[in-house]
Amino acid sequence: PRLTDAQVATLETGGTRRSVHAGEVLIREGAPSNDFFVILTGKVAIIDEGAEDGERRILRVHGPGRFLGELGLLDSQVAFFTAEAIEDGEVLVVPAERVRELVAHDLVLSDLILRAYLV
């Protein structure tokens, strides 16, 4: 799902915009992930680094309006995938604590995020 401009604005309260560059890893498989990322510009690939043949596989590519993070983010688990910028761009970085607050109080945003994590 894509976030609306209003939902991005809601997340921006308590978040930080920052530039990313192609090749920059935002989330590393097996490492704690304490941030929720909203892609504002550019593209980010979701990568499976645990392939049996040792190859990295791109599972999907996300662009503007999409968000990155896992259900485990909401209760401080390690990441199950790697997210890497494949184009220069800008992301909104929102601390997990802020996302937990929003999920608890904004039912529409909560439904959107949780539905994406459970699919």
N, CA, C and O atoms as a DFTB+ gen file, in Angstrom:
476 C
 N C O
     1  1       0.818      -1.212       0.000
     2  2       0.000       0.000       0.000
     3  2       0.854       1.266       0.000
     4  3       1.990       1.272       0.475
     5  1       0.292       2.305      -0.531
     6  2       0.972       3.606      -0.551
     7  2       0.312       4.526       0.470
     8  3      -0.899       4.489       0.683
     9  1       1.135       5.335       1.079
    10  2       0.641       6.322       2.038
    11  2       0.159       7.553       1.293
    12  3       0.732       7.933       0.271
    13  1      -0.881       8.167       1.797
    14  2      -1.356       9.437       1.240
    15  2      -0.438      10.553       1.730
    16  3       0.351      10.362       2.656
    17  1      -0.550      11.709       1.100
    18  2       0.233      12.868       1.559
    19  2      -0.105      13.206       3.001
    20  3       0.781      13.579       3.770
    21  1      -1.362      13.083       3.377
    22  2      -1.773      13.385       4.755
    23  2      -1.154      12.387       5.737
    24  3      -0.741      12.775       6.830
    25  1      -1.086      11.116       5.362
    26  2      -0.479      10.118       6.235
    27  2       1.019      10.350       6.376
    28  3       1.572      10.185       7.464
    29  1       1.681      10.731       5.284
    30  2       3.117      11.066       5.357
    31  2       3.309      12.256       6.289
    32  3       4.239      12.266       7.095
    33  1       2.442      13.254       6.188
    34  2       2.536      14.434       7.062
    35  2       2.360      14.034       8.524
    36  3       3.044      14.568       9.397
    37  1       1.454      13.106       8.797
    38  2       1.267      12.620      10.166
    39  2       2.537      11.949      10.671
    40  3       2.963      12.192      11.800
    41  1       3.137      11.116       9.848
    42  2       4.365      10.419      10.233
    43  2       5.550      11.375      10.373
    44  3       6.476      11.130      11.146
    45  1       5.502      12.470       9.608
    46  2       6.614      13.414       9.633
    47  2       6.751      14.098      10.995
    48  3       7.839      14.533      11.372
    49  1       5.649      14.189      11.723
    50  2       5.723      14.733      13.077
    51  2       6.412      13.681      13.939
    52  3       5.841      12.630      14.231
    53  1       7.618      13.970      14.333
    54  2       8.394      12.996      15.092
    55  2       9.384      12.230      14.233
    56  3      10.167      11.433      14.749
    57  1       9.356      12.465      12.922
    58  2      10.296      11.812      12.012
    59  2      11.316      12.799      11.484
    60  3      11.245      13.995      11.766
    61  1      12.272      12.286      10.709
    62  2      13.334      13.113      10.144
    63  2      13.521      12.760       8.673
    64  3      13.641      11.587       8.320
    65  1      13.546      13.777       7.822
    66  2      13.859      13.545       6.406
    67  2      15.378      13.428       6.255
    68  3      16.138      14.159       6.890
    69  1      15.805      12.485       5.392
    70  2      17.234      12.411       5.097
    71  2      17.475      11.851       3.710
    72  3      16.688      11.059       3.190
    73  1      18.569      12.276       3.129
    74  2      18.972      11.794       1.808
    75  2      19.556      10.403       1.933
    76  3      20.188      10.063       2.933
    77  1      19.335       9.599       0.894
    78  2      19.958       8.278       0.807
    79  2      20.610       8.171      -0.564
    80  3      20.216       8.846      -1.516
    81  1      21.610       7.312      -0.641
    82  2      22.346       7.137      -1.888
    83  2      22.305       5.680      -2.314
    84  3      22.248       4.778      -1.479
    85  1      22.335       5.461      -3.614
    86  2      22.318       4.103      -4.151
    87  2      23.386       3.267      -3.454
    88  3      24.532       3.697      -3.322
    89  1      23.006       2.078      -3.011
    90  2      23.922       1.177      -2.308
    91  2      23.850       1.287      -0.795
    92  3      24.405       0.445      -0.089
    93  1      23.176       2.310      -0.285
    94  2      23.062       2.491       1.166
    95  2      22.049       1.503       1.743
    96  3      20.924       1.397       1.253
    97  1      22.456       0.784       2.783
    98  2      21.579      -0.173       3.441
    99  2      20.796       0.549       4.537
   100  3      21.375       1.179       5.421
   101  1      19.478       0.444       4.461
   102  2      18.614       1.071       5.460
   103  2      18.249       0.095       6.567
   104  3      18.163       0.468       7.737
   105  1      18.036      -1.153       6.187
   106  2      17.694      -2.212       7.130
   107  2      18.551      -3.415       6.766
   108  3      18.634      -3.788       5.596
   109  1      19.189      -4.026       7.764
   110  2      20.048      -5.200       7.513
   111  2      19.402      -6.439       8.121
   112  3      19.069      -6.459       9.306
   113  1      19.229      -7.466       7.305
   114  2      18.687      -8.749       7.764
   115  2      19.477      -9.250       8.974
   116  3      20.707      -9.285       8.944
   117  1      18.766      -9.639      10.039
   118  2      19.396     -10.179      11.240
   119  2      19.808      -9.144      12.267
   120  3      20.215      -9.499      13.374
   121  1      19.710      -7.866      11.917
   122  2      20.083      -6.790      12.849
   123  2      18.811      -6.131      13.386
   124  3      17.772      -6.136      12.725
   125  1      18.903      -5.566      14.587
   126  2      17.735      -4.844      15.107
   127  2      17.368      -3.693      14.169
   128  3      18.243      -3.024      13.619
   129  1      16.092      -3.477      14.000
   130  2      15.613      -2.378      13.173
   131  2      14.704      -1.520      14.031
   132  3      13.606      -1.940      14.398
   133  1      15.155      -0.326      14.350
   134  2      14.402       0.547      15.248
   135  2      13.723       1.709      14.540
   136  3      13.156       2.594      15.181
   137  1      13.784       1.699      13.212
   138  2      13.209       2.800      12.451
   139  2      12.258       2.298      11.378
   140  3      12.421       1.209      10.828
   141  1      11.278       3.111      11.104
   142  2      10.284       2.905      10.055
   143  2      10.656       3.908       8.969
   144  3      10.881       5.080       9.272
   145  1      10.725       3.480       7.722
   146  2      11.141       4.351       6.637
   147  2       9.992       4.562       5.656
   148  3       9.327       3.610       5.247
   149  1       9.771       5.804       5.291
   150  2       8.830       6.148       4.228
   151  2       9.671       6.658       3.068
   152  3      10.476       7.573       3.237
   153  1       9.489       6.073       1.898
   154  2      10.249       6.511       0.726
   155  2       9.559       7.748       0.152
   156  3       8.392       7.705      -0.237
   157  1      10.301       8.837       0.108
   158  2       9.765      10.089      -0.434
   159  2      10.135      10.234      -1.904
   160  3       9.296      10.614      -2.721
   161  1      11.390       9.932      -2.248
   162  2      11.860       9.909      -3.636
   163  2      12.887       8.796      -3.764
   164  3      13.481       8.364      -2.776
   165  1      13.087       8.337      -4.996
   166  2      14.042       7.259      -5.236
   167  2      13.377       5.898      -5.098
   168  3      12.154       5.794      -5.010
   169  1      14.213       4.847      -5.081
   170  2      13.709       3.479      -4.978
   171  2      14.573       2.687      -4.006
   172  3      15.777       2.908      -3.882
   173  1      13.912       1.752      -3.320
   174  2      14.590       0.879      -2.355
   175  2      14.210      -0.560      -2.676
   176  3      13.038      -0.877      -2.881
   177  1      15.227      -1.430      -2.717
   178  2      14.997      -2.852      -2.989
   179  2      14.952      -3.633      -1.691
   180  3      15.711      -3.362      -0.761
   181  1      14.048      -4.613      -1.637
   182  2      13.990      -5.571      -0.540
   183  2      14.761      -6.788      -1.034
   184  3      14.435      -7.361      -2.074
   185  1      15.781      -7.174      -0.284
   186  2      16.721      -8.190      -0.741
   187  2      16.752      -9.373       0.210
   188  3      16.772      -9.208       1.430
   189  1      16.757     -10.574      -0.369
   190  2      16.952     -11.811       0.388
   191  2      18.432     -12.143       0.307
   192  3      18.939     -12.507      -0.754
   193  1      19.118     -12.016       1.432
   194  2      20.547     -12.316       1.457
   195  2      20.825     -13.744       1.898
   196  3      21.975     -14.182       1.893
   197  1      19.784     -14.472       2.280
   198  2      19.960     -15.813       2.809
   199  2      19.699     -16.913       1.795
   200  3      19.377     -18.037       2.180
   201  1      19.831     -16.619       0.509
   202  2      19.583     -17.635      -0.511
   203  2      20.580     -18.786      -0.358
   204  3      21.737     -18.581       0.008
   205  1      20.111     -19.983      -0.643
   206  2      20.943     -21.179      -0.478
   207  2      22.190     -21.148      -1.340
   208  3      23.226     -21.674      -0.933
   209  1      22.121     -20.550      -2.518
   210  2      23.277     -20.524      -3.412
   211  2      24.212     -19.345      -3.122
   212  3      25.178     -19.126      -3.853
   213  1      23.925     -18.585      -2.054
   214  2      24.783     -17.463      -1.679
   215  2      24.525     -16.191      -2.461
   216  3      25.152     -15.165      -2.198
   217  1      23.615     -16.242      -3.414
   218  2      23.286     -15.062      -4.218
   219  2      22.288     -14.183      -3.488
   220  3      21.436     -14.668      -2.743
   221  1      22.407     -12.892      -3.713
   222  2      21.399     -11.950      -3.205
   223  2      20.282     -11.872      -4.228
   224  3      20.538     -11.776      -5.429
   225  1      19.051     -11.913      -3.759
   226  2      17.903     -11.842      -4.664
   227  2      17.032     -10.636      -4.302
   228  3      16.681     -10.423      -3.142
   229  1      16.702      -9.868      -5.317
   230  2      15.775      -8.756      -5.106
   231  2      14.368      -9.336      -5.110
   232  3      13.926      -9.927      -6.096
   233  1      13.670      -9.156      -3.989
   234  2      12.313      -9.682      -3.850
   235  2      11.271      -8.708      -4.386
   236  3      10.281      -9.113      -4.996
   237  1      11.507      -7.416      -4.151
   238  2      10.605      -6.379      -4.652
   239  2      11.328      -5.038      -4.581
   240  3      12.354      -4.897      -3.917
   241  1      10.767      -4.064      -5.279
   242  2      11.316      -2.703      -5.298
   243  2      10.185      -1.756      -4.906
   244  3       9.075      -1.839      -5.432
   245  1      10.489      -0.858      -3.974
   246  2       9.501       0.118      -3.511
   247  2       9.921       1.517      -3.935
   248  3      11.107       1.844      -3.977
   249  1       8.918       2.338      -4.248
   250  2       9.162       3.720      -4.633
   251  2       8.405       4.680      -3.735
   252  3       7.943       4.294      -2.661
   253  1       8.275       5.926      -4.162
   254  2       7.647       6.970      -3.354
   255  2       6.266       6.583      -2.834
   256  3       5.440       6.015      -3.549
   257  1       6.046       6.916      -1.551
   258  2       4.772       6.642      -0.903
   259  2       4.723       5.292      -0.212
   260  3       3.808       5.031       0.570
   261  1       5.691       4.434      -0.488
   262  2       5.732       3.124       0.148
   263  2       6.526       3.239       1.449
   264  3       7.261       4.204       1.656
   265  1       6.371       2.254       2.310
   266  2       7.091       2.289       3.589
   267  2       7.787       0.968       3.834
   268  3       7.411      -0.071       3.291
   269  1       8.817       1.037       4.669
   270  2       9.644      -0.123       4.986
   271  2       9.649      -0.341       6.479
   272  3       9.644       0.609       7.262
   273  1       9.660      -1.569       6.853
   274  2       9.666      -1.960       8.248
   275  2       8.919      -3.266       8.337
   276  3       8.305      -3.697       7.361
   277  1       8.960      -3.895       9.470
   278  2       8.297      -5.175       9.654
   279  2       7.441      -5.123      10.896
   280  3       7.578      -4.224      11.725
   281  1       6.558      -6.094      11.018
   282  2       5.744      -6.195      12.218
   283  2       6.640      -6.271      13.452
   284  3       6.292      -5.728      14.500
   285  1       7.780      -6.934      13.341
   286  2       8.727      -7.043      14.446
   287  2       9.248      -5.700      14.927
   288  3       9.689      -5.573      16.069
   289  1       9.198      -4.695      14.057
   290  2       9.606      -3.342      14.440
   291  2       8.789      -2.854      15.625
   292  3       9.294      -2.135      16.487
   293  1       7.530      -3.248      15.661
   294  2       6.649      -2.770      16.715
   295  2       6.967      -3.381      18.074
   296  3       6.546      -2.853      19.104
   297  1       7.705      -4.489      18.086
   298  2       8.121      -5.040      19.385
   299  2       9.614      -5.385      19.409
   300  3      10.021      -6.351      20.053
   301  1      10.428      -4.586      18.699
   302  2      11.890      -4.584      18.778
   303  2      12.562      -5.911      18.411
   304  3      13.529      -6.308      19.061
   305  1      12.069      -6.590      17.394
   306  2      12.715      -7.801      16.906
   307  2      13.733      -7.443      15.825
   308  3      13.762      -6.317      15.330
   309  1      14.576      -8.431      15.463
   310  2      15.539      -8.200      14.387
   311  2      14.824      -8.256      13.043
   312  3      13.740      -8.827      12.925
   313  1      15.445      -7.656      12.036
   314  2      14.870      -7.604      10.691
   315  2      15.008      -8.949       9.987
   316  3      15.980      -9.677      10.190
   317  1      14.025      -9.262       9.163
   318  2      14.030     -10.506       8.403
   319  2      14.433     -10.287       6.948
   320  3      14.444     -11.233       6.161
   321  1      14.761      -9.055       6.586
   322  2      15.165      -8.748       5.217
   323  2      16.152      -7.590       5.233
   324  3      16.327      -6.917       6.249
   325  1      16.791      -7.371       4.092
   326  2      17.662      -6.216       3.902
   327  2      16.950      -5.258       2.958
   328  3      16.372      -5.674       1.953
   329  1      16.997      -3.977       3.289
   330  2      16.444      -2.928       2.422
   331  2      17.595      -2.021       2.016
   332  3      18.277      -1.446       2.864
   333  1      17.802      -1.900       0.712
   334  2      18.939      -1.138       0.181
   335  2      18.463      -0.163      -0.887
   336  3      17.714      -0.532      -1.791
   337  1      18.907       1.089      -0.771
   338  2      18.571       2.088      -1.787
   339  2      19.212       1.668      -3.111
   340  3      20.388       1.306      -3.151
   341  1      18.437       1.719      -4.184
   342  2      18.995       1.411      -5.502
   343  2      19.024       2.655      -6.387
   344  3      19.510       2.619      -7.517
   345  1      18.498       3.751      -5.854
   346  2      18.579       5.068      -6.487
   347  2      18.787       6.096      -5.378
   348  3      18.339       5.908      -4.247
   349  1      19.468       7.170      -5.718
   350  2      19.542       8.275      -4.769
   351  2      18.120       8.780      -4.530
   352  3      17.281       8.736      -5.430
   353  1      17.859       9.255      -3.327
   354  2      16.535       9.768      -3.023
   355  2      16.468      10.331      -1.628
   356  3      17.482      10.704      -1.038
   357  1      15.255      10.388      -1.109
   358  2      15.022      10.910       0.229
   359  2      14.014      10.012       0.936
   360  3      13.036       9.560       0.340
   361  1      14.270       9.762       2.220
   362  2      13.353       8.967       3.030
   363  2      12.982       9.763       4.275
   364  3      13.686      10.681       4.695
   365  1      11.861       9.376       4.837
   366  2      11.441       9.882       6.137
   367  2      11.722       8.760       7.122
   368  3      11.221       7.647       6.960
   369  1      12.519       9.048       8.142
   370  2      12.871       8.056       9.151
   371  2      12.046       8.358      10.399
   372  3      12.137       9.445      10.970
   373  1      11.238       7.377      10.814
   374  2      10.368       7.556      11.967
   375  2      10.756       6.519      13.019
   376  3      10.721       5.320      12.742
   377  1      11.126       6.965      14.225
   378  2      11.479       6.007      15.280
   379  2      10.317       5.060      15.588
   380  3       9.149       5.446      15.539
   381  1      10.665       3.814      15.905
   382  2       9.655       2.795      16.194
   383  2       8.692       3.246      17.284
   384  3       7.496       2.965      17.211
   385  1       9.200       3.934      18.283
   386  2       8.336       4.401      19.378
   387  2       7.214       5.300      18.849
   388  3       6.068       5.189      19.284
   389  1       7.548       6.185      17.914
   390  2       6.536       7.077      17.326
   391  2       5.519       6.275      16.511
   392  3       4.323       6.563      16.553
   393  1       5.991       5.276      15.778
   394  2       5.079       4.444      14.991
   395  2       4.124       3.702      15.921
   396  3       2.930       3.600      15.637
   397  1       4.647       3.184      17.029
   398  2       3.781       2.492      17.995
   399  2       2.705       3.432      18.530
   400  3       1.551       3.027      18.674
   401  1       3.065       4.682      18.826
   402  2       2.086       5.665      19.293
   403  2       1.007       5.903      18.238
   404  3      -0.182       5.934      18.555
   405  1       1.423       6.068      16.992
   406  2       0.467       6.329      15.917
   407  2      -0.455       5.138      15.685
   408  3      -1.657       5.308      15.481
   409  1       0.105       3.944      15.717
   410  2      -0.702       2.743      15.509
   411  2      -1.766       2.627      16.599
   412  3      -2.873       2.148      16.354
   413  1      -1.419       3.069      17.794
   414  2      -2.364       2.995      18.910
   415  2      -3.483       4.045      18.814
   416  3      -4.559       3.848      19.378
   417  1      -3.239       5.153      18.106
   418  2      -4.200       6.258      18.120
   419  2      -4.812       6.635      16.771
   420  3      -5.851       7.296      16.739
   421  1      -4.206       6.240      15.680
   422  2      -4.719       6.596      14.356
   423  2      -5.190       5.303      13.687
   424  3      -4.383       4.564      13.124
   425  1      -6.487       5.036      13.751
   426  2      -7.021       3.756      13.297
   427  2      -6.823       3.508      11.806
   428  3      -6.564       2.374      11.405
   429  1      -6.939       4.532      10.987
   430  2      -6.776       4.354       9.546
   431  2      -5.329       4.013       9.218
   432  3      -5.065       3.068       8.474
   433  1      -4.390       4.779       9.771
   434  2      -2.967       4.514       9.541
   435  2      -2.588       3.160      10.131
   436  3      -1.845       2.397       9.515
   437  1      -3.092       2.867      11.309
   438  2      -2.835       1.586      11.955
   439  2      -3.267       0.436      11.066
   440  3      -2.511      -0.517      10.873
   441  1      -4.466       0.514      10.525
   442  2      -4.990      -0.544       9.655
   443  2      -4.119      -0.717       8.421
   444  3      -3.817      -1.843       8.026
   445  1      -3.721       0.375       7.818
   446  2      -2.893       0.331       6.615
   447  2      -1.553      -0.338       6.898
   448  3      -1.136      -1.231       6.162
   449  1      -0.887       0.085       7.949
   450  2       0.429      -0.465       8.292
   451  2       0.324      -1.929       8.691
   452  3       1.075      -2.764       8.185
   453  1      -0.588      -2.246       9.580
   454  2      -0.709      -3.624      10.039
   455  2      -1.136      -4.560       8.919
   456  3      -0.655      -5.691       8.848
   457  1      -2.025      -4.115       8.046
   458  2      -2.446      -4.939       6.922
   459  2      -1.256      -5.240       6.000
   460  3      -1.116      -6.359       5.507
   461  1      -0.406      -4.238       5.771
   462  2       0.770      -4.447       4.923
   463  2       1.729      -5.449       5.557
   464  3       2.311      -6.272       4.851
   465  1       1.900      -5.393       6.859
   466  2       2.811      -6.303       7.542
   467  2       2.286      -7.742       7.567
   468  3       3.067      -8.694       7.564
   469  1       0.977      -7.889       7.592
   470  2       0.403      -9.228       7.720
   471  2       0.195      -9.932       6.389
   472  3      -0.082     -11.131       6.363
   473  1       0.324      -9.210       5.288
   474  2       0.123      -9.818       3.961
   475  2       1.373     -10.532       3.516
   476  3       1.403     -11.106       2.428
